[in-house]
Amino acid sequence: MIQRLNTHGTIRRNINYWPAFVDTLMATLMIFMFQNFVQVTLNPDTLEIARIRQSQEILQKALKNKLKADPDGQKIEFIQSIDSLEIRFNDKILFDNDQATIKDTGKRIIRICSEVLYNNNHLFRLIQVEGHTNTQGGDTLEGKDHNWHLSTERALAVVKQMIASNVNEAKLTASGYGQFHPVSASIDLNRRIDLKIEFSDAQRKSDR
């Protein structure tokens, strides 16, 4: 039996064009998804973020494993951001009140952290050692001056201890912020040393 083809213009009415349209649409979507995948996967910013996240996790895990058996080590706080990892020490772990000489227990903690940092030197670019005090005695010019000096001397003391523990000195900086960067309403929590480990140059470039 010969099938009669009804035509209208150049389009044959009895032919189902839908499967061909769906195939074309799916092919277009697949191409678009592949292009998007390649752009995301090979994007330098995306790769850098992934590298930083992995480095942060490796360092934090190694530090926690080394410190977990130490009662003072368990008091250390870790703060992770997009491009940095902060190790926060309450000043009582490292220093006696109003002193800038690291206690023996503090030296032990710094040595433990320094060992991990030394073994993973390739993961990070810079460590900013930041000293902080609180507002006690800082309501006068003399008091503020004392807080500046104390915070700076403590940061330098930690840097010297880390260098003695083989951390790459070219990757260390020391800064004293006095009472001017509080993190809490608690006076005790504001007296601290922060080790800010940077994994990217982006933040430093944006600050210039």
C-alpha positions as CSV (number, residue, x, y, z in Angstrom):
1,M,0.0,0.0,0.0
2,I,1.4,3.3,-1.0
3,Q,1.2,5.9,1.7
4,R,0.0,9.3,0.6
5,L,1.9,12.2,1.9
6,N,-0.2,15.3,2.7
7,T,1.9,18.4,2.4
8,H,1.4,22.0,3.2
9,G,3.9,24.2,1.7
10,T,7.2,22.4,2.3
11,I,6.2,20.8,5.6
12,R,4.8,17.3,5.6
13,R,1.9,17.1,8.1
14,N,2.1,13.4,8.8
15,I,5.8,13.5,9.9
16,N,6.5,13.8,13.7
17,Y,9.2,16.5,14.0
18,W,9.1,16.4,17.8
19,P,11.8,13.8,18.5
20,A,14.2,15.6,16.2
21,F,13.5,18.9,18.0
22,V,14.0,17.2,21.4
23,D,17.3,15.7,20.2
24,T,18.5,19.1,19.0
25,L,17.5,20.7,22.3
26,M,19.2,18.0,24.4
27,A,22.4,18.3,22.3
28,T,22.4,22.1,22.8
29,L,21.8,21.7,26.6
30,M,24.6,19.2,26.8
31,I,27.0,21.5,25.0
32,F,26.0,24.4,27.3
33,M,26.5,22.2,30.4
34,F,29.9,21.0,29.2
35,Q,31.1,24.6,28.5
36,N,29.9,25.7,31.9
37,F,31.6,22.7,33.6
38,V,34.9,23.5,31.8
39,Q,34.7,27.2,32.7
40,V,34.0,26.4,36.4
41,T,36.6,23.6,36.6
42,L,39.4,25.5,34.9
43,N,38.6,28.9,36.3
44,P,41.8,30.0,38.2
45,D,39.8,31.6,41.0
46,T,37.8,28.4,41.5
47,L,41.0,26.3,41.6
48,E,42.6,28.7,44.0
49,I,39.7,28.6,46.4
50,A,39.7,24.8,46.3
51,R,43.5,24.8,47.0
52,I,43.1,27.2,49.9
53,R,40.3,25.2,51.4
54,Q,42.3,21.9,51.2
55,S,45.3,23.6,52.7
56,Q,43.3,25.0,55.6
57,E,41.8,21.6,56.4
58,I,45.1,19.8,56.3
59,L,46.7,22.3,58.6
60,Q,43.8,22.5,61.0
61,K,43.6,18.7,61.2
62,A,47.3,18.3,61.8
63,L,47.3,21.0,64.5
64,K,44.3,19.5,66.4
65,N,45.8,16.1,66.3
66,K,49.1,17.3,67.8
67,L,47.4,19.4,70.4
68,K,44.6,17.1,71.5
69,A,46.6,15.4,74.2
70,D,47.6,18.7,75.8
71,P,45.1,20.4,78.2
72,D,46.3,23.9,77.2
73,G,46.3,22.9,73.5
74,Q,42.6,22.1,73.7
75,K,41.9,25.7,74.7
76,I,43.2,27.0,71.4
77,E,40.5,28.3,69.0
78,F,40.6,27.9,65.2
79,I,38.9,30.5,63.0
80,Q,38.6,29.7,59.3
81,S,37.8,32.4,56.7
82,I,37.9,32.4,52.9
83,D,41.7,32.9,52.5
84,S,43.1,32.5,56.0
85,L,43.2,30.3,59.1
86,E,43.6,31.9,62.5
87,I,45.0,30.1,65.6
88,R,43.9,32.1,68.6
89,F,45.7,31.8,72.0
90,N,44.3,33.3,75.1
91,D,47.1,35.2,76.7
92,K,47.0,33.1,79.9
93,I,48.2,30.1,77.8
94,L,51.4,32.0,76.8
95,F,52.1,34.8,79.2
96,D,51.7,35.7,82.9
97,N,49.7,38.8,83.5
98,D,51.3,42.0,82.1
99,Q,54.4,40.1,81.0
100,A,55.9,39.7,77.5
101,T,58.1,36.7,78.3
102,I,56.5,33.4,77.2
103,K,55.9,30.9,80.0
104,D,57.4,27.4,79.7
105,T,53.9,25.9,79.0
106,G,53.5,28.5,76.3
107,K,56.8,27.6,74.7
108,R,55.7,24.0,74.6
109,I,52.5,24.9,72.8
110,I,54.3,27.2,70.4
111,R,56.8,24.4,69.7
112,I,54.0,21.9,68.9
113,C,52.3,24.4,66.5
114,S,55.6,25.3,64.9
115,E,56.5,21.7,64.2
116,V,53.2,21.4,62.2
117,L,53.8,24.7,60.4
118,Y,57.4,23.7,59.6
119,N,56.3,20.3,58.1
120,N,53.6,22.0,56.1
121,N,55.5,25.1,55.0
122,H,54.5,24.7,51.4
123,L,50.8,25.1,52.2
124,F,50.8,28.8,53.2
125,R,52.4,32.1,52.2
126,L,52.5,34.1,55.4
127,I,51.9,34.0,59.1
128,Q,50.9,37.3,60.8
129,V,51.5,37.1,64.6
130,E,49.1,39.6,66.2
131,G,49.3,40.7,69.8
132,H,46.1,42.1,71.5
133,T,45.4,43.5,74.9
134,N,42.2,44.7,76.6
135,T,41.1,48.1,77.8
136,Q,42.2,47.7,81.4
137,G,44.5,50.6,82.2
138,G,44.0,51.9,78.7
139,D,41.8,54.9,79.4
140,T,44.8,57.3,79.6
141,L,47.4,58.1,77.0
142,E,50.0,56.4,79.2
143,G,47.8,53.3,79.5
144,K,47.2,53.1,75.8
145,D,50.9,53.4,75.2
146,H,51.6,50.6,77.6
147,N,49.0,48.4,75.8
148,W,50.6,49.1,72.4
149,H,54.1,48.2,73.7
150,L,52.8,45.0,75.5
151,S,50.9,43.7,72.5
152,T,53.8,44.3,70.2
153,E,56.4,42.8,72.5
154,R,54.3,39.7,73.0
155,A,53.9,39.3,69.2
156,L,57.6,39.6,68.8
157,A,58.3,37.1,71.5
158,V,56.0,34.5,69.8
159,V,57.8,35.2,66.4
160,K,61.2,34.6,68.0
161,Q,60.0,31.4,69.6
162,M,58.6,30.2,66.3
163,I,61.9,31.0,64.5
164,A,63.7,29.1,67.2
165,S,61.4,26.2,66.4
166,N,62.4,26.3,62.7
167,V,59.5,28.1,61.2
168,N,60.6,30.0,58.1
169,E,61.3,33.5,59.3
170,A,60.7,35.0,55.9
171,K,57.0,34.0,56.3
172,L,56.6,35.6,59.7
173,T,55.4,39.1,60.6
174,A,54.7,40.7,64.0
175,S,52.1,43.3,64.9
176,G,50.7,44.9,68.1
177,Y,47.2,46.2,68.1
178,G,46.9,47.2,71.7
179,Q,43.2,47.3,72.9
180,F,41.8,48.4,69.6
181,H,40.7,45.1,68.0
182,P,38.4,43.5,70.6
183,V,36.6,40.3,69.7
184,S,34.3,40.0,72.7
185,A,32.7,41.9,75.6
186,S,34.8,39.7,77.8
187,I,38.1,41.4,78.9
188,D,39.8,38.0,79.3
189,L,39.0,37.0,75.7
190,N,40.4,40.2,74.2
191,R,43.8,39.5,75.7
192,R,45.1,37.1,73.1
193,I,47.7,36.2,70.4
194,D,46.4,35.5,67.0
195,L,48.4,33.5,64.4
196,K,46.8,34.5,61.1
197,I,47.9,32.1,58.4
198,E,47.4,33.5,54.9
199,F,47.1,31.2,51.9
200,S,46.7,33.9,49.2
201,D,48.1,37.3,48.2
202,A,44.7,38.6,47.3
203,Q,43.8,40.1,50.7
204,R,47.2,41.8,51.1
205,K,46.9,43.3,47.5
206,S,43.5,44.7,48.2
207,D,44.7,46.4,51.4
208,R,47.4,48.4,49.5
